[in-house]
Amino acid sequence: MKRNITKKDLEDLTESQKVNLRELWLPEKHDLAIAYICTNAETEEYDEIDFVVGGLVLHCNHITLIDIRHPENENDDEAFDENSMDENMDSEDEFDFDGEFDEEDFEFAFERPTTFSKEDCLPLFSITQMIEIFERRGFKDANFCITAISDEISCEIGNTAVSLENYGVNNESGELCDVLWENLKTLL
């Protein structure tokens, strides 16, 4: 069963649809996402990097997503101290720059980033996230309905839900998760 939208699903979107998708996305830890990263500025080559959100940093209106594979810094709670950096550097560690740049001294290899701007990413929504978006919007502009029934409880979600009473079902209304769980327990 497909659980998330895929990169292929995102390929069909226009730029304005991508912007709208980002606006609907409220990133959380463990979300799946695609980052569009420049791998070669000279030739303007971009690559898609799929990652799992491991953390978020909010600064003003800018959201930075941290890849879950990012090694955790032991001193995350401590502020960066320039003085301690100076104390740890020996005089031998100083850079010797004679003013000339030699391309052999610089490595042009691409390194996978560990943080991404939300503006450079698109979410790979799960089924749950898509239902939550419909629910947040009050199921407006969507022809959406899910009906689930168990022995004693039932659930209807969406804007075109058909009353289960019309089908002779008079179960107590419940949460979708509870109805699915009750049905799953019958398989155990």
C-alpha positions as CSV (number, residue, x, y, z in Angstrom):
1,M,0.0,0.0,0.0
2,K,1.3,3.4,-0.9
3,R,1.7,5.5,2.3
4,N,3.2,8.7,1.0
5,I,3.2,10.8,-2.2
6,T,6.4,10.3,-4.2
7,K,8.9,12.4,-6.2
8,K,7.1,11.3,-9.3
9,D,3.8,12.7,-8.0
10,L,5.6,16.1,-7.4
11,E,6.9,16.2,-11.0
12,D,3.5,17.0,-12.4
13,L,3.0,20.1,-10.2
14,T,3.4,23.7,-11.6
15,E,5.5,26.2,-9.8
16,S,2.4,27.9,-8.3
17,Q,1.1,24.5,-7.1
18,K,4.5,23.9,-5.4
19,V,4.2,27.2,-3.6
20,N,0.7,26.3,-2.4
21,L,1.9,22.9,-1.3
22,R,4.7,24.5,0.8
23,E,2.1,26.9,2.3
24,L,-0.1,23.9,3.4
25,W,2.8,22.1,4.9
26,L,3.3,22.5,8.7
27,P,6.6,20.6,9.0
28,E,7.1,18.2,12.0
29,K,9.8,15.9,13.1
30,H,9.8,12.7,11.0
31,D,8.2,14.2,8.0
32,L,9.5,13.0,4.6
33,A,10.6,15.7,2.2
34,I,12.5,16.5,-0.9
35,A,15.1,19.3,-1.0
36,Y,16.2,21.0,-4.2
37,I,19.9,21.7,-3.8
38,C,22.3,23.4,-6.2
39,T,25.1,20.9,-6.8
40,N,27.0,23.0,-9.4
41,A,26.6,26.8,-9.4
42,E,28.6,27.1,-12.6
43,T,26.3,24.9,-14.7
44,E,23.2,25.6,-12.6
45,E,22.7,21.9,-11.8
46,Y,20.2,21.0,-9.1
47,D,19.6,17.7,-7.4
48,E,16.7,16.3,-5.4
49,I,17.6,15.1,-2.0
50,D,15.1,13.1,-0.1
51,F,15.4,13.3,3.7
52,V,13.5,12.8,7.0
53,V,13.0,15.9,9.1
54,G,14.9,15.4,12.4
55,G,14.3,18.9,13.8
56,L,13.2,22.4,13.0
57,V,14.7,25.8,13.7
58,L,12.3,28.8,13.5
59,H,13.9,32.2,13.1
60,C,11.4,35.1,12.5
61,N,9.4,33.8,9.6
62,H,12.1,31.4,8.2
63,I,12.0,27.7,8.9
64,T,15.1,25.6,8.7
65,L,14.7,21.8,8.5
66,I,17.4,19.6,9.9
67,D,18.0,16.2,8.3
68,I,17.5,13.4,10.8
69,R,21.0,12.0,9.8
70,H,22.6,15.2,10.9
71,P,25.1,14.3,13.7
72,E,23.9,15.9,16.9
73,N,26.1,18.6,18.4
74,E,26.9,17.9,22.0
75,N,26.8,21.6,22.8
76,D,23.5,22.4,21.2
77,D,22.3,24.4,24.3
78,E,25.5,26.4,24.6
79,A,26.0,29.6,22.6
80,F,29.0,29.7,20.2
81,D,31.9,31.3,22.0
82,E,34.6,32.9,19.7
83,N,37.0,33.2,22.6
84,S,37.0,29.4,23.3
85,M,37.6,28.9,19.5
86,D,40.7,31.2,19.6
87,E,42.1,29.4,22.7
88,N,41.8,26.0,21.0
89,M,43.7,27.1,17.9
90,D,47.5,26.7,18.0
91,S,49.6,29.1,16.0
92,E,50.5,26.2,13.7
93,D,46.8,26.0,12.8
94,E,46.7,29.4,11.2
95,F,46.1,29.7,7.5
96,D,48.9,30.7,5.2
97,F,47.4,32.7,2.4
98,D,49.8,34.3,-0.1
99,G,47.2,36.0,-2.1
100,E,47.2,33.6,-5.0
101,F,44.4,31.1,-5.6
102,D,45.3,27.7,-7.0
103,E,42.3,25.5,-8.0
104,E,44.3,22.4,-6.9
105,D,44.0,23.8,-3.3
106,F,40.2,23.8,-3.4
107,E,38.0,20.8,-3.5
108,F,34.9,21.3,-5.7
109,A,33.2,18.1,-4.6
110,F,29.5,18.3,-3.6
111,E,28.8,17.5,0.1
112,R,25.2,16.6,1.1
113,P,23.9,19.4,3.3
114,T,22.3,18.6,6.7
115,T,20.0,21.6,6.9
116,F,17.5,22.9,4.4
117,S,15.3,26.0,4.1
118,K,11.6,25.1,3.9
119,E,11.4,27.3,0.8
120,D,13.8,24.8,-1.0
121,C,11.8,21.7,0.0
122,L,8.5,20.0,-0.8
123,P,6.8,17.5,1.5
124,L,6.1,13.9,0.7
125,F,2.8,13.9,2.5
126,S,1.5,10.7,4.2
127,I,-2.2,9.7,4.0
128,T,-2.7,11.1,7.5
129,Q,-1.2,14.4,6.7
130,M,-3.4,14.8,3.6
131,I,-6.5,14.0,5.7
132,E,-5.4,16.5,8.3
133,I,-5.1,19.2,5.6
134,F,-8.6,18.5,4.3
135,E,-9.8,18.7,7.9
136,R,-8.0,22.0,8.6
137,R,-9.7,23.5,5.5
138,G,-13.1,22.1,6.6
139,F,-13.1,19.8,3.5
140,K,-13.8,22.9,1.3
141,D,-13.0,22.6,-2.4
142,A,-12.6,18.8,-2.1
143,N,-14.9,16.0,-2.9
144,F,-13.7,13.8,-0.1
145,C,-15.3,11.2,2.1
146,I,-14.1,8.2,4.1
147,T,-16.5,5.9,5.8
148,A,-15.4,3.1,8.1
149,I,-17.6,0.7,10.1
150,S,-16.8,-1.7,12.9
151,D,-19.3,-3.8,14.9
152,E,-20.2,-1.1,17.4
153,I,-18.6,2.2,16.1
154,S,-18.4,4.0,12.8
155,C,-16.7,7.0,11.4
156,E,-17.5,9.4,8.6
157,I,-15.0,12.0,7.5
158,G,-15.4,14.5,4.7
159,N,-17.9,16.9,3.1
160,T,-19.9,14.3,1.1
161,A,-20.3,11.7,3.8
162,V,-23.4,9.7,3.4
163,S,-25.4,9.1,6.5
164,L,-24.8,5.5,7.6
165,E,-28.3,5.4,9.0
166,N,-29.5,5.2,5.4
167,Y,-27.8,1.9,5.2
168,G,-29.3,0.5,8.4
169,V,-26.2,1.2,10.5
170,N,-26.9,2.9,13.8
171,N,-23.4,2.6,15.4
172,E,-21.8,5.1,17.8
173,S,-19.8,7.7,15.9
174,G,-16.0,7.3,16.6
175,E,-12.6,8.3,15.5
176,L,-11.2,6.8,12.2
177,C,-8.2,5.4,14.1
178,D,-10.5,3.6,16.6
179,V,-12.7,2.1,13.9
180,L,-9.6,0.9,12.0
181,W,-8.1,-0.5,15.2
182,E,-11.4,-2.4,16.0
183,N,-11.3,-3.9,12.5
184,L,-7.7,-4.8,12.7
185,K,-8.2,-6.5,16.0
186,T,-10.6,-8.9,14.3
187,L,-7.6,-10.1,12.2
188,L,-5.6,-10.9,15.3
